[in-house]
Amino acid sequence: MDEQRPAHILVVDDDQAILGLVGDYLEQNGFRVTKAGDGRQLYAHLATKPLVDLIVLDLMLPGEDGLSVFRRLRADFRPPIPVLMLTARSDDIDRIIGLELGADDYLTKPFVPRELVARIRAVLRRVRMLPPSSVAESAVRMVGFGDWRLDLLQRNLISREGVVTPLGGAEYGLLRLFLDHPQHVLSRDQLLAHLARRELDVEDRSIDLRVSRLRRRLGDDARDPRYIRTVRNEGYVFAQSVSFE
């Protein structure tokens, strides 16, 4: 994202009062804002003017619901557009599913506009901390590396022998992060910033544990790893080259 221009926020909510309030407040705080009342309007905008830095997405949309819209966004855009979800207090299941699917943050209604601004800025800071992604084409479906392939749509890890293993949200998120930045050292701070979620206790030590679990999933020997190598005093690097299909 170009830090010399205002961040462009696309707000999606069918409640016109909230849409107006949020849009005005974000503009007063230096953001460029586009408004959409449902998934159809969101996609109509992205089809003609796709340069959006973050989407504020209400889950309770008419027609296609917010979770379905979010799944399509993750399938259609590489690199993914950051998404902050808006949920009602009774929508805990949808919120958890959204975070497992890779949403960048969430906020429950009713909310204080100032908190929304703070959360948007926090997500944008996390995005800026990471180097550019290697997965630049929206048509990419599979990523191959070593003895494995990762299905980006189904979130399945596929072995050379064709064994399919579904990945949970945490495993998938960490693996995707490494695959998006192969041969590039990622610091623990970068990993923490990317993986942090409000409801999860993500600390420096937990990053090491997650990496250890992912290594086991890949059959990686920690003493002589093929895939994820430790760079002393710096972080981790994904050592394999990757191919996109």
The 8 nearest C-alpha neighbors of each residue, nearest first, counted from 0:
[[1, 2, 52, 127, 6, 126, 4, 123],
 [2, 0, 3, 4, 6, 5, 127, 52],
 [1, 3, 4, 0, 5, 6, 127, 123],
 [4, 2, 1, 5, 0, 6, 29, 7],
 [3, 5, 2, 1, 6, 0, 7, 31],
 [6, 4, 30, 31, 7, 29, 3, 2],
 [7, 5, 30, 52, 31, 8, 4, 2],
 [6, 8, 31, 52, 51, 32, 30, 5],
 [7, 9, 32, 53, 54, 52, 31, 51],
 [8, 10, 54, 33, 34, 32, 55, 53],
 [11, 9, 55, 34, 54, 35, 33, 56],
 [12, 10, 35, 56, 36, 55, 57, 34],
 [13, 11, 36, 57, 14, 18, 37, 35],
 [12, 14, 36, 15, 37, 60, 11, 61],
 [15, 13, 17, 12, 16, 18, 36, 19],
 [14, 16, 18, 17, 13, 19, 12, 36],
 [15, 17, 19, 18, 14, 20, 21, 13],
 [18, 16, 20, 19, 14, 15, 21, 12],
 [19, 17, 15, 21, 16, 20, 22, 12],
 [18, 20, 22, 16, 17, 21, 15, 23],
 [21, 19, 17, 23, 22, 18, 16, 24],
 [22, 20, 24, 18, 23, 19, 17, 25],
 [21, 23, 19, 25, 24, 20, 18, 32],
 [24, 22, 26, 20, 21, 25, 19, 27],
 [25, 23, 27, 21, 26, 22, 20, 28],
 [26, 24, 28, 22, 27, 30, 23, 21],
 [25, 27, 30, 23, 29, 28, 24, 31],
 [28, 26, 24, 25, 29, 23, 30, 22],
 [29, 27, 25, 26, 30, 24, 116, 23],
 [28, 30, 26, 27, 5, 25, 31, 6],
 [31, 29, 26, 5, 6, 25, 28, 7],
 [30, 32, 7, 5, 26, 6, 8, 29],
 [33, 31, 8, 7, 9, 22, 30, 26],
 [32, 34, 9, 10, 8, 35, 31, 7],
 [35, 33, 10, 9, 11, 32, 18, 36],
 [34, 36, 11, 40, 41, 37, 10, 12],
 [37, 35, 13, 12, 11, 40, 34, 38],
 [36, 38, 39, 40, 35, 60, 13, 11],
 [39, 37, 41, 40, 68, 42, 63, 36],
 [38, 40, 42, 41, 37, 43, 36, 35],
 [41, 39, 43, 35, 42, 38, 37, 44],
 [42, 40, 38, 44, 39, 43, 35, 37],
 [43, 41, 45, 44, 39, 40, 46, 38],
 [44, 42, 40, 46, 41, 45, 39, 47],
 [43, 45, 42, 41, 46, 47, 48, 40],
 [44, 46, 49, 42, 48, 47, 43, 41],
 [45, 47, 43, 44, 42, 48, 49, 41],
 [46, 48, 45, 44, 49, 43, 42, 50],
 [49, 47, 45, 44, 50, 46, 51, 43],
 [48, 50, 45, 51, 46, 47, 44, 42],
 [49, 51, 48, 52, 45, 7, 47, 80],
 [52, 50, 7, 53, 49, 8, 9, 80],
 [53, 51, 7, 6, 8, 80, 50, 81],
 [54, 52, 81, 8, 82, 51, 80, 9],
 [53, 55, 9, 82, 8, 10, 56, 83],
 [56, 54, 10, 83, 84, 82, 11, 9],
 [57, 55, 84, 11, 85, 54, 83, 10],
 [56, 58, 85, 12, 59, 84, 65, 11],
 [65, 57, 59, 60, 86, 64, 66, 85],
 [60, 58, 57, 64, 65, 61, 86, 12],
 [59, 61, 64, 65, 58, 37, 13, 62],
 [62, 60, 63, 64, 37, 59, 13, 38],
 [61, 63, 64, 60, 37, 38, 39, 65],
 [62, 64, 61, 67, 38, 60, 68, 65],
 [65, 63, 60, 67, 66, 59, 58, 62],
 [64, 66, 58, 68, 67, 60, 57, 59],
 [67, 65, 69, 68, 64, 58, 70, 97],
 [66, 68, 70, 69, 65, 64, 63, 71],
 [69, 67, 65, 71, 66, 70, 38, 72],
 [68, 70, 66, 72, 67, 71, 65, 73],
 [71, 69, 67, 73, 72, 68, 66, 74],
 [72, 70, 74, 68, 69, 73, 75, 67],
 [73, 71, 69, 75, 74, 70, 76, 68],
 [72, 74, 70, 71, 75, 76, 79, 69],
 [73, 75, 71, 72, 152, 76, 70, 151],
 [76, 74, 72, 137, 73, 71, 77, 138],
 [75, 77, 137, 79, 78, 73, 72, 74],
 [78, 76, 137, 79, 135, 136, 134, 75],
 [77, 79, 76, 135, 134, 132, 80, 137],
 [80, 78, 77, 76, 73, 81, 72, 75],
 [79, 81, 53, 82, 52, 78, 76, 54],
 [82, 80, 53, 103, 79, 54, 52, 83],
 [83, 81, 54, 103, 102, 53, 55, 84],
 [82, 84, 104, 55, 105, 103, 56, 54],
 [85, 83, 105, 56, 57, 55, 106, 82],
 [84, 86, 57, 106, 107, 105, 56, 58],
 [87, 85, 107, 58, 108, 90, 57, 106],
 [86, 88, 108, 90, 89, 107, 85, 109],
 [87, 89, 90, 107, 108, 86, 91, 109],
 [88, 90, 87, 91, 86, 92, 107, 93],
 [91, 89, 87, 93, 88, 92, 86, 94],
 [92, 90, 94, 93, 89, 95, 88, 86],
 [91, 93, 95, 94, 90, 96, 89, 97],
 [94, 92, 96, 90, 95, 91, 97, 66],
 [95, 93, 91, 97, 92, 96, 90, 98],
 [94, 96, 98, 92, 97, 93, 99, 91],
 [97, 95, 99, 93, 94, 98, 100, 92],
 [96, 98, 94, 100, 95, 99, 102, 93],
 [97, 99, 102, 101, 95, 100, 96, 94],
 [100, 98, 168, 96, 101, 97, 95, 169],
 [101, 99, 97, 98, 168, 96, 102, 70],
 [100, 102, 98, 99, 103, 97, 168, 172],
 [103, 101, 98, 82, 97, 104, 100, 83],
 [102, 104, 82, 83, 81, 101, 122, 98],
 [105, 103, 83, 102, 84, 196, 82, 106],
 [106, 104, 84, 83, 85, 107, 103, 86],
 [105, 107, 85, 84, 86, 108, 110, 104],
 [106, 108, 86, 87, 85, 88, 109, 110],
 [109, 107, 110, 87, 86, 88, 106, 85],
 [108, 110, 107, 111, 87, 88, 106, 86],
 [111, 109, 108, 107, 112, 106, 114, 115],
 [110, 112, 113, 114, 115, 109, 108, 116],
 [113, 111, 115, 114, 110, 116, 21, 24],
 [112, 114, 116, 111, 115, 117, 24, 110],
 [115, 113, 117, 116, 112, 111, 118, 110],
 [114, 116, 112, 118, 113, 117, 119, 111],
 [117, 115, 119, 113, 114, 118, 120, 112],
 [118, 116, 114, 120, 115, 119, 121, 113],
 [119, 117, 121, 115, 120, 116, 114, 122],
 [120, 118, 116, 122, 121, 117, 115, 123],
 [119, 121, 123, 117, 118, 122, 124, 116],
 [120, 122, 118, 124, 119, 123, 117, 125],
 [123, 121, 125, 119, 124, 120, 118, 126],
 [122, 124, 126, 120, 125, 121, 119, 127],
 [125, 123, 121, 127, 126, 122, 120, 128],
 [126, 124, 122, 128, 123, 192, 127, 193],
 [125, 127, 123, 124, 128, 129, 122, 193],
 [126, 128, 124, 125, 129, 123, 0, 130],
 [129, 127, 125, 126, 189, 124, 130, 192],
 [128, 130, 127, 126, 189, 131, 125, 185],
 [129, 131, 132, 128, 180, 127, 183, 126],
 [132, 130, 129, 133, 180, 179, 78, 134],
 [131, 133, 179, 134, 180, 130, 78, 135],
 [132, 134, 179, 135, 180, 131, 181, 178],
 [135, 133, 132, 179, 136, 77, 78, 139],
 [134, 136, 77, 133, 78, 137, 132, 139],
 [135, 137, 138, 77, 139, 134, 78, 76],
 [136, 138, 77, 76, 139, 75, 135, 78],
 [139, 137, 136, 140, 75, 77, 244, 76],
 [138, 140, 244, 137, 136, 141, 243, 134],
 [139, 141, 151, 244, 150, 138, 152, 142],
 [142, 140, 150, 244, 149, 151, 243, 139],
 [141, 143, 243, 149, 148, 242, 244, 241],
 [142, 144, 148, 242, 241, 147, 149, 243],
 [143, 145, 241, 147, 148, 146, 240, 239],
 [146, 144, 147, 239, 143, 240, 241, 226],
 [147, 145, 159, 158, 144, 148, 143, 157],
 [148, 146, 158, 144, 145, 157, 159, 143],
 [149, 147, 143, 157, 142, 156, 144, 141],
 [148, 150, 156, 142, 141, 155, 151, 157],
 [151, 149, 141, 155, 154, 152, 153, 140],
 [152, 150, 154, 140, 153, 141, 149, 155],
 [151, 153, 154, 150, 74, 140, 155, 73],
 [152, 154, 155, 150, 151, 165, 149, 156],
 [155, 153, 151, 150, 152, 166, 165, 156],
 [156, 154, 165, 150, 164, 153, 166, 149],
 [155, 157, 149, 164, 163, 148, 165, 150],
 [158, 156, 163, 148, 162, 147, 161, 149],
 [157, 159, 147, 161, 162, 160, 146, 148],
 [158, 160, 146, 161, 147, 157, 162, 148],
 [161, 159, 158, 162, 157, 146, 163, 147],
 [162, 160, 158, 159, 157, 163, 147, 148],
 [161, 163, 158, 157, 160, 164, 159, 156],
 [164, 162, 157, 156, 155, 161, 165, 158],
 [163, 165, 156, 155, 157, 166, 162, 158],
 [166, 164, 155, 154, 156, 163, 167, 153],
 [167, 165, 171, 155, 154, 170, 164, 168],
 [168, 166, 170, 169, 171, 165, 99, 154],
 [167, 169, 99, 171, 170, 172, 100, 166],
 [168, 170, 172, 171, 167, 173, 99, 194],
 [171, 169, 173, 167, 172, 168, 166, 174],
 [170, 172, 174, 168, 169, 173, 166, 175],
 [173, 171, 169, 175, 170, 174, 168, 176],
 [172, 174, 176, 170, 175, 171, 169, 177],
 [173, 175, 171, 177, 176, 172, 178, 170],
 [176, 174, 178, 172, 177, 173, 171, 179],
 [175, 177, 173, 179, 174, 178, 172, 180],
 [176, 178, 174, 180, 175, 179, 237, 181],
 [179, 177, 175, 180, 181, 176, 174, 241],
 [178, 180, 132, 133, 176, 177, 134, 175],
 [179, 181, 177, 178, 183, 132, 133, 176],
 [182, 180, 237, 183, 178, 177, 179, 240],
 [183, 181, 238, 237, 236, 180, 184, 239],
 [184, 182, 181, 236, 180, 185, 237, 238],
 [183, 185, 236, 235, 186, 234, 182, 233],
 [186, 184, 235, 234, 189, 236, 183, 187],
 [187, 185, 234, 189, 188, 233, 190, 184],
 [186, 188, 190, 189, 234, 191, 185, 203],
 [187, 189, 191, 186, 190, 192, 203, 185],
 [190, 188, 192, 186, 187, 191, 185, 193],
 [191, 189, 187, 193, 188, 192, 194, 186],
 [190, 192, 188, 194, 189, 193, 195, 187],
 [191, 193, 189, 125, 190, 195, 194, 188],
 [192, 194, 190, 191, 195, 125, 189, 126],
 [195, 193, 191, 192, 190, 196, 172, 173],
 [196, 194, 192, 191, 201, 193, 197, 199],
 [197, 195, 199, 198, 194, 104, 201, 103],
 [196, 198, 199, 195, 104, 200, 105, 201],
 [197, 199, 196, 200, 195, 95, 201, 98],
 [200, 198, 196, 197, 201, 195, 194, 202],
 [201, 199, 202, 198, 196, 197, 195, 205],
 [200, 202, 199, 195, 205, 191, 203, 206],
 [201, 203, 205, 204, 200, 206, 191, 195],
 [202, 204, 206, 205, 187, 201, 207, 191],
 [205, 203, 207, 206, 202, 208, 201, 209],
 [204, 206, 208, 202, 207, 203, 201, 209],
 [207, 205, 209, 204, 208, 203, 210, 202],
 [208, 206, 210, 204, 205, 209, 211, 203],
 [209, 207, 205, 211, 206, 210, 212, 204],
 [210, 208, 206, 212, 211, 207, 205, 213],
 [209, 211, 213, 207, 208, 212, 214, 206],
 [210, 212, 208, 214, 209, 213, 207, 215],
 [213, 211, 209, 215, 214, 210, 208, 216],
 [212, 214, 216, 210, 215, 211, 209, 217],
 [215, 213, 219, 211, 217, 216, 212, 218],
 [216, 214, 218, 212, 213, 217, 219, 211],
 [215, 217, 213, 214, 218, 212, 219, 211],
 [218, 216, 214, 219, 215, 213, 226, 147],
 [219, 217, 215, 216, 214, 220, 213, 224],
 [218, 220, 214, 224, 217, 215, 221, 225],
 [221, 219, 224, 223, 222, 218, 214, 225],
 [220, 222, 224, 223, 219, 214, 211, 228],
 [221, 223, 220, 224, 219, 228, 225, 229],
 [224, 222, 220, 221, 225, 219, 228, 226],
 [225, 223, 220, 221, 219, 226, 228, 227],
 [226, 224, 219, 227, 223, 238, 239, 228],
 [225, 227, 238, 237, 239, 224, 228, 219],
 [228, 226, 237, 236, 238, 224, 225, 235],
 [227, 229, 236, 235, 224, 237, 226, 230],
 [228, 230, 235, 231, 234, 236, 227, 233],
 [231, 229, 234, 235, 233, 232, 228, 236],
 [230, 232, 233, 229, 234, 235, 228, 186],
 [231, 233, 234, 230, 186, 229, 235, 187],
 [234, 232, 231, 230, 186, 235, 184, 187],
 [235, 233, 186, 230, 187, 185, 229, 232],
 [236, 234, 229, 230, 185, 184, 228, 186],
 [235, 237, 184, 228, 183, 227, 238, 182],
 [236, 238, 227, 181, 182, 226, 177, 239],
 [237, 239, 226, 182, 236, 227, 181, 228],
 [240, 238, 226, 237, 144, 241, 145, 181],
 [239, 241, 144, 181, 238, 242, 182, 145],
 [242, 240, 144, 143, 239, 142, 243, 178],
 [241, 243, 143, 142, 144, 244, 240, 141],
 [242, 244, 142, 141, 139, 143, 241, 140],
 [243, 141, 139, 140, 142, 242, 143, 138]]
